[in-house]
Amino acid sequence: MLREVCRHKCVESVTLVEIDQKVIDVAKLFFSETTATSFDDPRVTIVMEDAADFLQKQNESDRKGYDVIIADSSDPVGPAESLFDPAFYEQMYLSLNAGGIVCAQGECFWSHPELIENVVACCADIFDAVEYASTYVPTFPCGQIGFLLAAKGDEVNLKKPARKMEADLAQTMEWYTPEMHSASFVLPKFLEDKLAPLRPEYNDDEEEEEDKDRDCFLQQCAIS
């Protein structure tokens, strides 16, 4: 995750919070030429601490907030349980700047639909905009994984990329495109039916514009 964040030139600073120093040591030892390539980036500050405790201390000290918080956690059992607790999402909300976005590991909708419902419902009580996005990960059980996205400010459209990616970086992408970004929010009907009533209402101009275009298209078809 750190490697991918550091690929973006617009990022000014990154704080990596890791609970176990051995995770970083082993990554550097075995993956120094593949995934663990950004630990020495001058923009990065590494903190060895539980993420929930770290955010709480940050908020109590009234330090500067974050524009983006990524919770790349393991499953909600054992050490990672606190990262799925409502209190952690409340701390993330408090730590965000206005217009800030949270992205958290959202589990698989084939194996944990109840957990996804609970987390979306929880975040809907805290954040101004909440969405669940889905993608394919062949090495993950069932081949699917989700991302919970939430924003501080109802003017944020999570379904639309917030900025245009640099041309040289976009050319290196083998999976991500703006179209893939938007498509990841199209969910199976059984899951959409469960999540739709839970999401808070927020500004989604793009969707309204698409509906308007669709109505116009249907009218033209009726006339012709």
Secondary structure as UniProt FT lines:
FT   HELIX           2..6
FT   TURN            9..10
FT   STRAND          14..18
FT   HELIX           21..30
FT   TURN            32..35
FT   TURN            39..40
FT   TURN            42..43
FT   STRAND          44..48
FT   HELIX           51..60
FT   TURN            61..62
FT   STRAND          66..71
FT   HELIX           78..84
FT   HELIX           86..95
FT   STRAND          96..105
FT   TURN            109..111
FT   HELIX           113..124
FT   TURN            125..126
FT   STRAND          129..136
FT   TURN            138..139
FT   HELIX           141..143
FT   STRAND          144..151
FT   TURN            154..155
FT   TURN            158..159
FT   HELIX           167..170
FT   TURN            171..172
FT   HELIX           178..183
FT   TURN            184..185
FT   HELIX           189..195
FT   TURN            196..198
FT   HELIX           205..223
//
